[in-house]
Amino acid sequence: MLCLDFVATVAKRDMADRELLVTDDDLQTWFYAAGLPPALTPLAEDTLERARELREAINHLTRCRVDGHRPDPALIEVINRAARFGPPHPTLSTDGTTAIPSPAVPAENILAIIARDTIDLFSGEYRDRVRRCLGHDCSLYFVDRSRRGIRRWCSMAACGEKASSAAYRRRHREKVVQD
């Protein structure tokens, strides 16, 4: 989910808190990597600050949902305020068969996409499937779309494999000690 990927722009949250959106260029790069339209440059003076404010409001909402707490209404308003801007839109080419990506737009319009994704997630069918990865050094959130709804890791290839390998080594060590 786009909104959870945006929350992940603080790496190792609650462990080392490494900020990944340090400059305007970092924000533009994240927009590009996320498949979003580019923002008009130069960005408005407080755009990076508003992007971080939105990110932290989404993080708060996500954490509250996962932990079963009521979110702060002021932070919900941050998300709602960001969603008010019109998102950029693609256009249809003259041949009528090709979508032309949106040209650069104000950053507020791009942040609106993220805010609306948040609203869709937390008001939609997967709102009760938002999880925190159980990897010991992971801070990511994910949407559990597994059939039974018991997924524990952000990805089996990363955190799941580490946990499985650690459990195997533990079992193997215990077996060696017993022999």
ZAMARGU-4260 file (C-alpha; in steps of 0.2 Angstrom, whole numbers, plus 5000, padded with zeros to 4 digits):
<rodrens>
0) 5000/5000/5000 | 5006/5017/4995 | 5003/5025/5012 | 5012/5011/5022 | 5027/5013/5010
5) 5026/5032/5014 | 5027/5028/5032 | 5043/5018/5029 | 5052/5034/5024 | 5058/5033/5041
10) 5069/5018/5041 | 5071/5007/5057 | 5057/5017/5066 | 5058/5016/5085 | 5076/5008/5083
15) 5087/5020/5074 | 5074/5032/5066 | 5084/5036/5050 | 5075/5050/5040 | 5075/5046/5022
20) 5066/5062/5017 | 5080/5074/5021 | 5079/5086/5006 | 5066/5091/4993 | 5076/5080/4980
25) 5073/5065/4992 | 5054/5068/4991 | 5054/5070/4972 | 5064/5054/4971 | 5052/5045/4982
30) 5037/5051/4972 | 5046/5044/4956 | 5050/5027/4965 | 5032/5026/4971 | 5026/5028/4953
35) 5018/5045/4957 | 5019/5060/4945 | 5033/5073/4948 | 5030/5088/4958 | 5033/5105/4951
40) 5050/5112/4955 | 5055/5120/4965 | 5044/5114/4978 | 5035/5126/4989 | 5045/5131/5005
45) 5036/5120/5017 | 5032/5105/5006 | 5044/5094/5014 | 5038/5098/5031 | 5020/5095/5026
50) 5025/5079/5018 | 5033/5073/5034 | 5018/5079/5044 | 5006/5069/5033 | 5018/5054/5035
55) 5018/5055/5054 | 4999/5056/5055 | 4998/5041/5044 | 5011/5032/5055 | 5000/5037/5071
60) 4984/5031/5063 | 4993/5014/5058 | 5000/5012/5075 | 4984/5015/5083 | 4975/5003/5072
65) 4988/4989/5075 | 4988/4992/5094 | 4969/4994/5096 | 4970/5012/5101 | 4959/5027/5096
70) 4968/5039/5085 | 4971/5058/5089 | 4957/5067/5080 | 4970/5081/5076 | 4981/5069/5066
75) 4966/5062/5057 | 4962/5080/5052 | 4980/5081/5044 | 4976/5066/5033 | 4959/5073/5029
80) 4966/5091/5025 | 4979/5083/5013 | 4966/5073/5004 | 4956/5089/4999 | 4968/5093/4985
85) 4963/5086/4968 | 4974/5072/4963 | 4983/5073/4946 | 4975/5064/4932 | 4981/5055/4916
90) 4975/5060/4900 | 4970/5050/4885 | 4981/5051/4869 | 4973/5057/4853 | 4973/5039/4846
95) 4961/5035/4861 | 4971/5020/4866 | 4985/5026/4877 | 4986/5035/4894 | 4998/5049/4895
100) 5005/5051/4912 | 5001/5067/4921 | 5013/5081/4919 | 5022/5089/4935 | 5009/5096/4947
105) 5010/5104/4964 | 5016/5093/4978 | 5000/5095/4987 | 4991/5086/4973 | 5003/5071/4975
110) 5001/5071/4994 | 4983/5070/4991 | 4985/5053/4982 | 4994/5046/4998 | 4981/5054/5009
115) 4967/5046/4999 | 4976/5029/4999 | 4976/5030/5018 | 4958/5034/5019 | 4954/5020/5007
120) 4965/5008/5017 | 4958/5012/5034 | 4940/5013/5029 | 4940/4998/5017 | 4940/4979/5018
125) 4958/4978/5023 | 4957/4990/5038 | 4958/4975/5050 | 4972/4967/5041 | 4985/4980/5044
130) 5000/4972/5053 | 5017/4977/5060 | 5031/4965/5055 | 5037/4954/5068 | 5055/4953/5062
135) 5066/4958/5077 | 5074/4972/5067 | 5060/4978/5056 | 5049/4992/5058 | 5038/4990/5043
140) 5019/4989/5042 | 5010/4978/5029 | 4992/4973/5024 | 4990/4954/5027 | 4981/4948/5012
145) 4984/4930/5016 | 4969/4918/5016 | 4969/4915/5034 | 4975/4932/5040 | 4990/4926/5050
150) 5005/4933/5041 | 5018/4938/5053 | 5032/4946/5042 | 5032/4961/5029 | 5040/4948/5017
155) 5045/4930/5018 | 5060/4934/5007 | 5067/4946/5020 | 5061/4945/5038 | 5052/4928/5036
160) 5068/4920/5030 | 5078/4927/5044 | 5066/4921/5057 | 5065/4904/5049 | 5084/4903/5048
165) 5086/4908/5066 | 5073/4896/5072 | 5083/4882/5062 | 5099/4887/5070 | 5092/4887/5087
170) 5084/4870/5085 | 5100/4863/5078 | 5110/4870/5092 | 5099/4862/5105 | 5100/4846/5096
175) 5119/4846/5096 | 5119/4851/5115 | 5107/4836/5119 | 5118/4824/5110
</rodrens>
